[in-house]
């Protein structure tokens, strides 16, 4: 396994900027996911790491070795694509052993390695089958086994689950994580699916317009977004624009068109600044009538819509000129299904972001 470093890596196609000055440091054995919408530059970045795309500027390092100008076959990487891309005329065993045969390994060594890989991906007894005799999930596990068989320094995944149905994705993402943990390989994973990224990553790099907007653990990304884009892309959020009217070391007062909110103070803000306040729907609690709770912010509004989503009920509540989304779970969601009229809400957690961020 290897440490992977990107130093000011960029890719331009004429006047089009695909990736711009990306810096990333992935530790040995770490699982890092590049997360973002289509066109954000995540796959281009992955392919520059693999050597499939030549960067316009910047450097790619494995440990202290400059890999920038080396072809893919000289980098000793394992690349798992969206499609398993198995050879249809070859058996499972021959597909897994293909890379080893190209490297000139002995038949005995290849046979032993194939057996080891079949056990690793839980496909013992499937060696003689052809790819068309396997399910989509089994084919992708064969693709993983083929990549791991050559003992690569780094594992690269380009949305490997996007072609599978939801149930298979749920199962296979944990298979991928388990294999990465068992082998100790450094892994870089690309996806637009937030649930995948949050389930399997040590850290997540959120990309937008060719840049890394924020990198951190799941809780850092979700609870402490550093930009408008991250706050709105990750999960659901209520967006409230306002201005800071008072400030202390712990509490900041923000006035919106309708609400006066008490928010946790963020370093670098001052009175008079225009900010965007974000409140997660699950952080807003429905309060019983007359509740004199200790929530910093207590507001009253009118229920405009209730959407039952199974595990949760989504309430849309009008508070003056603002509309708040409130996600209610547990038995309480069932009690609120037929609620109409006025409702009382309380919340503490508010993330403040400068309006220009």
N, C-alpha and C positions, 0 to 999 in steps of 0.2 A: 504494500500500500504506500501511497505517496501524499504529501501535501501538495495542493494545487493553488497557484497564485496567478491572478490576472492583474496586470499593472497597466492602467490607462488604456485598456483595450477598446478599439473603435472599429466600426465597419461602415463605410460609405459606399453607396451605389450612385455615382454621379453626385447630384445635388441631394439625393435621399440619404438621410442618416438613419441607419438601422440600429446601431449601437454606438454610444458616445462616452468615452472616458470611464469605462467600467473598471472598478477595482474590487477584487474579491479574494478572500483568503480562506481556503477550506483546509482544515486540519486533517492529519492522518486519521483515517477511520471514521471521519465525520460524514453525516448524511445531510446535504444542503439542497434545498429545493429552490429553483427559479420559478416564481409564481407571477402570473400577470395575464392580461387579456391578449387576444390575438393581435399580432403586429407590434408587441412591446419590445421585441428583441431577444426574448429568452432562448428561442431555438437557434438563432444566429450566434448567440454567445456560446451555447453548448457546442455548436459545430466548429467554432473557432478553437475551442478547447480540444476537440477531436482531431483538428487538422483538416477537416472537410471544407472549411472556408478560410481563406487567407485574410488576416486582419489588415485594415488600412493603416492602423498604428497600434502601438502597444506591444506588450510581451506576455507570453504564456509560459509559466514555469511549473515543472513537476519537481518538488523539492528545490534544489538550487540549479537544476538543469534547464536551460533555455530551450523550450520545445517549439518556439514560434515558427521556425522555418522547416521543421521536420514533417515528413509525410505521415499520414495516419498509421501506416504499418510499422513505422519506427517509434511510435509512442507507446506501444503496449497498452492500449486501452480496450475496454469492452463496451460496445455501443449497442443498446437495446432500442430498436425503432418502434414506431407505432404499430407496424405490422410485424409479425414474427419472421416473415421473409425466409421461411424454411425451404430447402430444396425439395420439391414435391416428389421427385423420383427416388429420393434417398430415404432409408429408414430413419427412425428417431436416433438410433445409435450412431449411424453414419453422419447425420446432421451434427450431433454433438461432437463427434471426433474429427470433423472436417478441418477445423483450424489447426489441430494438432498434426494432422497428416500433411498439411501445407508446410508446417514447420519442420517436417522430416522426422517426427518422433517415431520410435519403434512400434510395431504392431502390439507387442505385449504392453508397452506403456500406455498406448491409446486405449486398449481394451480395459485396463485397470482404471484409467481416468474416466472412461464412459460409465463404468459401473459405479464409481464414486459419485459422479454427477447425477445419475439416475436416482440414487439414494437421497442425495441432497435435495432434489426437487420433488421427491416423493412420486417417482414414476418407475419404480422397479417393476419389471415385467412388460414394459412398453417399448423396449428397445427395438423389437422387430417390426413394429407398426409403422405405417406411412403417415405423413402429416394429415392427410384427408380423413384418417380414422380417429383423429383426436378432436376434442372440443377446443373452442377458442382459448380457454384458460390453460388447457394442457399444452397447446402449441406455444403459448407465450412462455410457459415454464421450460419447454425445450429450448426456446431461444435464449432464456436465461442460463440454462445449463451449458449451451454452446459457448456463450460468452465467458462464463466462469471457468470452463475447461482449460482455457489457455493461460489462466492465472494472471489476469491483467493488473496493472498498477492502479488503474482508476476505472470505476464503473460509471457510464453515462447513460441516462434514460431520457428518451425524447417522447413524452406522453405515451408510455407503453400500454396504458389501459384504456385509451380513448375509444378504441374500436370494440370494446367488450360491453356487455350489458351490465346494468347496475349491480346485480348480485355478484357477478364474477369480479367486478372491479373491487367491491368491498372485501372479497376474500383474497384476491391476488395482491392487493396493496400491502397486506400484512405478510404475505409470503415473501414479497420483495424485501420488506424490512427485516424479516427473520433471516433471510439469506445474507443480507448485508451485515447483520450483526454477527452471524456465525462465521462468516469469512473475514470480517474485519476490514473489508475494502472501503476505500474512500469513494463516496458516491455523490454524483450531482444529477439531480432529477428535475425535469421540466414538466410543468403542468399548468393548466388554467383552472383546475378544480381545487377549490380551497379545502374541501374535506380531505382530499388526498394529501395535500401539503401539510395540513395540521396533524394528520394521523401518523405520519411516518418520518417527519423531519426533525433533525436536531436544531437547525436554524432555517429560516425562510428569507429569501431575498425577493422583495416585491419590486417588480420592474414595470416601468411606465415610460413609453416614448424613448426607448433605447437607453434609459438610465435606471440605476437601482435607487428607488425612492427611499427604501428603508430595509435594513437587514436586522434580524433578531430572532429570538425564540418565539414560539407560538403566543405565549402570554404577553411578551413585549409588543408584538405586532398588533395583537387584538386589543389589549388594554391601553396601550400607549402609542397610538398612531402619531406620526410626526408630520403628516401632510394631509391636505384635503383628499388627495387621491387614495391614500392608504385607508383613511377613515371611512371613505365611501365604498371602496372596493372590497374590503374585508368585512364580511358579515353585513348586518343591517344596522342602520344608524338614523337617528333623528338629527337633522341639520338645522341649526338655529343661528342666524346671523345677529350680531349685536355689538355693543361697545362697552369697554371697561369703564365703570363709574367709580369704583372704589377698589382698594388693593391692600392686602396685608401679607405677612409671610406665609399664611396658611390658606386664606380665603380671598377669592376674587369675586367681585360683584359685576355681573354682566346684565345690561339692559337690552332686551330685544324689543321688537315692535309691540309685544304683548306682555312678556314676562320679565320679572326681575329675578335673576338666578344667582345663587351662591355656589361657587365652583372652586375645586382645589386649585391653588395657585401654580402657575407654570412659570419657570424662570425665563426672564427676558421680556416679559410683557409689562406694560405700564398703563397708567390711567389715560384714557382717551384713545387707546388702540382699538381698532376695529378687529373683531375676532369672529371665528365660527365655533360655536359650542355644539359638541356632539354628545348625544345621550343614547346609549344602547337601549333598544326596546325591552330587553329582559331585565334591565336595571330599574325600570319604572314599576312601582308596585301600586296595585289597586287598594285603596284604604277604605275601611268601613266608614259610614257616615258618622261624623262627630269625632273621628279619630284625631287626637292631638299628639301625633307621633313626633319623633325626634328627627325626622327627615329634614335636611337643610332646605329642600324645595317641596312645597305642597301646593298643588294647583287644582282647580276644579274646571271641568269641561263637559261637553256633551258628546255622548257616544254617537258616532256617525255611521259606523260599519263594524260588523263582527264577522270574521272569517275563521271557520273551524278548520284547522290543519292537522287534526289527529292528535299528535303529542302536545300541540299548543293551540291556543285560540289567539288570533291577531285582532286587536282592537284598534280602530281609528278614532281618535278623540280630538274634537275641535276645542282648542283653548284660545279664545279670542281669534286673532287672525292666523294662528299657528295650528298645524295638524300634527298630532303626536301618534306614533305607532307604539303600541304596548303589547308585548308578548306575554301571555299568561299560561302557566303550566299547571300540572297536577289537577286535583279535584276542583280547584277554583275555576279552571277554564270552563267546566261544565255548568257551574252555577251562573256564569256570566253570559251564556249563549243567548239568553232571551232578554238580557238587560238593555234597556233603552233609557234615554234621558241623561240626567246629570250623573257624573262620577267624580270621585276624588282620587288624586294621584300623588305619590311621593317618590322622590329620588334624590340620591346623593352624588353619584358618580357622573361627572361631566368632564369631557376632554376639551381643552381649549387649544385652538390652532390659530396663529395669526392669519388674517384674511388673505395675505399674499403667499402663504406657504402652499 
